[in-house]
Amino acid sequence: MTDSCGRTIDYMRVSITDRCNLRCRYCMPEDLAFIPHEEILRYEEIQRICALAAELGVSTVKITGGEPLVRPGCVELIRSLKALPGIRRVTLTTNGVLLSQHLPALAELGLDGVNISLDTLDRGLYRAITGRDELHRVLGAVFQALDAGLKVKLNCVPQQAVGERGLLELAALAVRHPVDVRFIEMMPIGRGRDFTPVTGGALLRMLEGAWPDLMPSIEKRGSGPARYFTSPALKGSFGIIDAVSHSFCAQCNRVRLTSEGYLKLCLCHGDGVDLRGLLRSGGTDGQLRQAMETAILRKPRQHTFGGTTGPGELRAMSQIGG
């Protein structure tokens, strides 16, 4: 379907938990209270919403968290969503800590891609950023996922502490491996407001300094907003997602379903509709579909990141769905 601005909405990010086994300092503080289990959507409720979303034109579903693989049954949920009529792509965003043990099943069911969060290749910095000493496990999962034939994207939120040298070391993984290394501007959501972002423009200049023949990619790489760049020196590519400094609102094609069943229309704004309440009060498919369609028509025209009013969303990224 299209929203009131004429944008086609065909992509839904689905958070299945607010829990995580890392404590990234810009995302999930140690003292963050978790949502009670009974308030989290059950898998059958997620399946029902996704089936109705597909009827409205959603064809790509991204499973996220928190960390989705900490919730038992995540792989079987992905398998069930892959079987839904109208759903053409199901992908997964993970921090990679638990990924290795699930890779055989994910490859067998035909997962369409995996995004792995990785902000640095320095073990000490990784531990400082995430609160856990898990870099070895994550890097192992990256290479195992590539060996399994999965499409792998690395998501890096650049931070001043990592520095240019550290960011270029991470980028160089795309020289040696067929992986997309993507740099995502720090979002001013939750603890992210406390960090000075590395802008997309600064990142592109840094990458062009190291790879002077870098050029925009003409190949379509997924359903998201990243701008991709390639070079003859790369087996993979670089991606830049700079929503704050380089708004892509006019082409936005997504909505988000939080783990507690709130259909969220824009990362920046709190607008949306409570689908869990409708589900658990006996709402029919027709009522649920109508609620989703009405909400999508109200999708905000643009975000206000970097503006004088700031974001209307007050929750942490892990509570929204990363």
C-alpha positions as CSV (number, residue, x, y, z in Angstrom):
1,M,0.0,0.0,0.0
2,T,1.0,3.6,-0.2
3,D,0.9,6.2,2.6
4,S,-0.5,9.8,2.3
5,C,2.8,11.0,0.8
6,G,2.6,8.4,-2.0
7,R,5.4,6.2,-0.6
8,T,5.1,2.5,-1.1
9,I,5.3,0.7,2.2
10,D,6.7,-2.8,1.6
11,Y,9.2,-3.3,4.4
12,M,8.5,-4.1,8.1
13,R,11.1,-4.4,10.8
14,V,9.8,-6.8,13.5
15,S,11.4,-6.8,17.0
16,I,10.8,-10.1,18.8
17,T,12.4,-9.1,22.1
18,D,13.9,-6.1,24.0
19,R,16.5,-8.3,25.7
20,C,20.1,-8.6,24.6
21,N,23.3,-10.4,25.7
22,L,25.4,-7.3,25.0
23,R,25.2,-3.8,26.6
24,C,26.2,-1.4,23.9
25,R,26.7,1.9,25.6
26,Y,24.7,3.9,23.0
27,C,21.8,1.4,22.9
28,M,21.1,-0.5,26.1
29,P,22.4,0.8,29.5
30,E,23.0,-1.9,32.2
31,D,20.2,-0.5,34.3
32,L,17.5,-0.6,31.6
33,A,14.3,-2.4,32.8
34,F,13.0,-5.2,30.5
35,I,9.5,-5.5,29.3
36,P,7.6,-8.2,31.2
37,H,7.3,-11.4,29.2
38,E,3.5,-11.4,29.2
39,E,3.6,-8.0,27.4
40,I,5.8,-9.3,24.5
41,L,4.0,-10.6,21.4
42,R,3.7,-14.3,21.1
43,Y,5.0,-15.9,18.0
44,E,1.5,-16.7,16.7
45,E,0.6,-13.1,17.2
46,I,3.7,-12.0,15.2
47,Q,2.8,-14.4,12.4
48,R,-0.8,-13.2,12.3
49,I,0.3,-9.5,12.0
50,C,2.9,-10.3,9.3
51,A,0.3,-12.3,7.3
52,L,-2.0,-9.2,7.4
53,A,0.9,-6.9,6.6
54,A,1.6,-9.1,3.5
55,E,-2.0,-8.6,2.4
56,L,-1.3,-4.8,2.6
57,G,1.8,-5.1,0.4
58,V,4.6,-5.8,2.8
59,S,7.0,-8.2,1.1
60,T,10.2,-7.9,3.2
61,V,10.4,-8.6,6.9
62,K,13.5,-7.9,9.0
63,I,13.7,-9.8,12.3
64,T,15.4,-7.8,15.0
65,G,15.5,-7.2,18.8
66,G,17.2,-6.4,21.2
67,E,19.0,-9.5,20.1
68,P,16.5,-11.8,18.4
69,L,18.6,-15.0,18.9
70,V,18.3,-14.8,22.7
71,R,14.6,-15.7,22.3
72,P,14.0,-19.4,21.9
73,G,12.3,-20.4,18.7
74,C,13.6,-17.5,16.7
75,V,14.7,-19.7,13.8
76,E,11.4,-21.5,13.6
77,L,9.6,-18.1,13.5
78,I,11.8,-17.1,10.6
79,R,10.9,-20.4,8.9
80,S,7.2,-19.8,9.3
81,L,7.4,-16.2,8.0
82,K,9.3,-17.4,4.9
83,A,6.2,-19.6,4.2
84,L,3.7,-16.7,4.3
85,P,2.1,-15.8,1.0
86,G,3.4,-12.5,-0.2
87,I,6.5,-12.4,1.9
88,R,9.4,-12.6,-0.5
89,R,12.4,-11.8,1.8
90,V,13.0,-12.5,5.4
91,T,16.3,-11.2,6.9
92,L,17.9,-11.1,10.4
93,T,19.8,-8.5,12.3
94,T,21.9,-9.9,15.1
95,N,25.0,-9.0,17.2
96,G,26.4,-12.3,16.1
97,V,27.2,-13.7,19.6
98,L,24.8,-16.7,19.2
99,L,24.7,-16.9,15.4
100,S,27.2,-19.7,14.8
101,Q,25.0,-22.4,16.5
102,H,22.0,-21.4,14.3
103,L,23.7,-21.0,11.0
104,P,23.0,-24.5,9.6
105,A,19.3,-24.1,10.2
106,L,19.2,-20.6,8.9
107,A,21.0,-21.5,5.7
108,E,18.8,-24.6,5.2
109,L,15.6,-22.6,5.5
110,G,16.8,-20.0,3.0
111,L,17.4,-16.9,5.1
112,D,17.7,-14.0,2.6
113,G,20.4,-12.2,4.5
114,V,22.0,-11.5,7.8
115,N,23.1,-8.1,9.2
116,I,25.8,-8.4,11.9
117,S,26.5,-5.5,14.3
118,L,30.2,-4.8,14.6
119,D,31.6,-1.5,15.5
120,T,35.4,-2.3,15.9
121,L,37.9,-5.0,15.3
122,D,39.8,-4.0,18.4
123,R,39.1,-6.4,21.3
124,G,39.5,-3.9,24.0
125,L,37.4,-1.3,22.3
126,Y,34.8,-3.9,21.5
127,R,34.6,-4.8,25.2
128,A,34.3,-1.2,26.2
129,I,31.5,-0.5,23.7
130,T,29.5,-3.6,24.3
131,G,30.3,-4.4,27.9
132,R,31.2,-8.0,26.9
133,D,34.4,-9.8,25.6
134,E,32.7,-11.5,22.6
135,L,34.6,-10.2,19.5
136,H,36.2,-13.6,18.8
137,R,32.7,-15.2,18.7
138,V,31.3,-12.5,16.4
139,L,34.1,-12.6,13.9
140,G,33.9,-16.4,13.8
141,A,30.2,-16.1,13.0
142,V,30.8,-13.6,10.2
143,F,33.2,-15.9,8.4
144,Q,31.0,-19.0,9.0
145,A,28.0,-17.1,7.6
146,L,29.9,-16.3,4.5
147,D,31.1,-19.9,4.2
148,A,27.4,-21.0,4.5
149,G,26.6,-18.9,1.5
150,L,24.5,-16.3,3.3
151,K,24.5,-12.6,2.2
152,V,26.3,-10.8,5.0
153,K,26.2,-7.1,5.9
154,L,28.2,-5.7,8.7
155,N,26.5,-2.8,10.6
156,C,28.9,-0.3,12.2
157,V,27.9,2.7,14.2
158,P,31.0,4.8,13.9
159,Q,32.2,6.4,17.1
160,Q,34.9,8.9,17.8
161,A,36.7,6.5,20.2
162,V,37.3,4.0,17.3
163,G,39.1,6.6,15.2
164,E,39.7,6.7,11.5
165,R,42.3,3.9,11.6
166,G,39.9,1.6,13.3
167,L,37.1,2.3,11.0
168,L,39.3,1.8,7.9
169,E,40.5,-1.6,9.4
170,L,36.8,-2.6,9.6
171,A,36.1,-1.3,6.1
172,A,39.0,-3.4,4.8
173,L,37.0,-6.6,5.5
174,A,35.2,-5.8,2.2
175,V,38.6,-6.0,0.4
176,R,39.2,-9.6,1.5
177,H,35.6,-10.9,1.7
178,P,32.3,-10.5,-0.2
179,V,30.7,-8.6,2.6
180,D,29.0,-5.2,2.7
181,V,30.5,-3.0,5.4
182,R,27.9,-0.4,6.3
183,F,28.4,2.7,8.4
184,I,25.3,4.0,10.2
185,E,25.2,7.5,11.7
186,M,24.6,7.5,15.4
187,M,20.9,8.1,16.0
188,P,19.9,10.6,18.6
189,I,17.6,8.1,20.3
190,G,18.0,7.1,24.0
191,R,21.7,7.1,25.1
192,G,22.7,7.9,21.4
193,R,21.9,11.5,22.2
194,D,25.0,11.6,24.4
195,F,27.4,10.8,21.5
196,T,28.9,13.1,18.9
197,P,28.1,11.4,15.6
198,V,30.6,10.7,12.8
199,T,28.6,12.1,9.8
200,G,28.1,10.3,6.5
201,G,30.0,13.0,4.7
202,A,33.0,12.5,6.9
203,L,32.9,8.7,6.5
204,L,32.7,9.0,2.7
205,R,35.7,11.3,2.6
206,M,37.6,8.9,4.8
207,L,36.7,6.0,2.5
208,E,37.6,7.9,-0.7
209,G,40.9,8.8,0.9
210,A,41.8,5.2,1.2
211,W,40.1,4.0,-2.0
212,P,40.3,6.9,-4.5
213,D,38.5,5.0,-7.2
214,L,35.4,4.5,-5.1
215,M,32.2,5.0,-7.0
216,P,28.5,4.7,-6.4
217,S,27.2,1.2,-6.9
218,I,24.5,0.7,-9.6
219,E,23.6,-2.7,-8.1
220,K,20.5,-2.9,-5.9
221,R,21.4,-4.3,-2.5
222,G,18.4,-5.0,-0.4
223,S,15.4,-2.9,0.5
224,G,17.0,-0.4,2.9
225,P,18.2,3.2,2.7
226,A,22.0,2.6,2.4
227,R,24.0,4.3,-0.3
228,Y,26.5,1.8,-1.6
229,F,29.9,2.3,-3.0
230,T,32.3,0.0,-4.8
231,S,35.8,-0.2,-6.1
232,P,37.7,-2.7,-8.2
233,A,39.8,-3.4,-5.1
234,L,36.7,-4.7,-3.2
235,K,35.1,-8.1,-3.1
236,G,32.2,-6.5,-1.2
237,S,31.1,-2.9,-0.9
238,F,30.7,0.0,1.5
239,G,27.4,1.3,2.6
240,I,26.5,4.6,4.3
241,I,23.2,5.2,6.1
242,D,23.2,8.8,7.1
243,A,19.6,9.4,8.1
244,V,20.4,12.4,10.3
245,S,22.6,14.4,7.9
246,H,21.2,13.1,4.6
247,S,17.5,12.4,5.0
248,F,15.9,9.7,2.9
249,C,12.4,10.3,4.2
250,A,11.0,10.9,0.7
251,Q,11.9,7.3,-0.2
252,C,11.1,5.7,3.2
253,N,9.4,2.3,2.6
254,R,9.2,0.9,6.1
255,V,7.3,0.6,9.4
256,R,8.3,-1.1,12.6
257,L,6.6,-3.6,14.9
258,T,7.9,-3.4,18.4
259,S,8.2,-6.5,20.6
260,E,5.2,-5.4,22.6
261,G,3.0,-5.1,19.5
262,Y,3.1,-1.4,18.7
263,L,3.1,-0.6,14.9
264,K,5.6,2.3,14.8
265,L,5.6,4.5,11.7
266,C,8.8,6.4,12.0
267,L,11.9,5.8,14.2
268,C,12.0,9.5,15.2
269,H,8.3,9.9,16.2
270,G,6.1,8.0,18.7
271,D,3.1,7.8,16.3
272,G,1.6,4.4,15.7
273,V,-1.1,2.0,16.8
274,D,-1.3,-0.7,19.6
275,L,-1.9,-3.9,17.7
276,R,-1.4,-6.1,20.8
277,G,-4.4,-4.6,22.5
278,L,-6.5,-5.2,19.5
279,L,-5.2,-8.8,19.1
280,R,-5.8,-9.7,22.7
281,S,-9.3,-8.1,22.9
282,G,-10.6,-10.4,20.1
283,G,-10.0,-8.2,17.1
284,T,-10.8,-9.7,13.8
285,D,-8.4,-9.9,10.9
286,G,-10.4,-7.2,9.2
287,Q,-10.2,-4.9,12.2
288,L,-6.4,-5.5,12.5
289,R,-5.9,-4.9,8.8
290,Q,-7.9,-1.7,8.9
291,A,-6.0,-0.4,12.0
292,M,-2.7,-1.1,10.2
293,E,-3.9,0.6,7.0
294,T,-5.2,3.6,8.8
295,A,-2.0,4.0,10.8
296,I,0.2,3.7,7.7
297,L,-1.8,6.5,6.0
298,R,-0.7,8.7,9.0
299,K,3.0,8.0,8.6
300,P,4.9,11.2,9.2
301,R,6.3,13.0,6.2
302,Q,9.8,13.3,7.7
303,H,11.9,12.9,10.8
304,T,13.0,15.8,13.0
305,F,16.5,14.5,13.9
306,G,18.9,17.4,14.1
307,G,16.0,19.9,14.2
308,T,14.9,22.3,17.0
309,T,12.1,20.0,18.2
310,G,14.2,16.9,18.3
311,P,12.7,13.3,18.2
312,G,9.4,12.6,19.8
313,E,10.5,9.0,20.6
314,L,11.7,8.8,24.2
315,R,12.5,5.0,24.4
316,A,15.9,3.3,24.0
317,M,16.7,1.7,20.7
318,S,16.5,-1.8,22.2
319,Q,12.9,-1.1,23.3
320,I,11.9,0.1,19.8
321,G,13.7,-2.5,17.7
322,G,17.2,-1.7,16.4
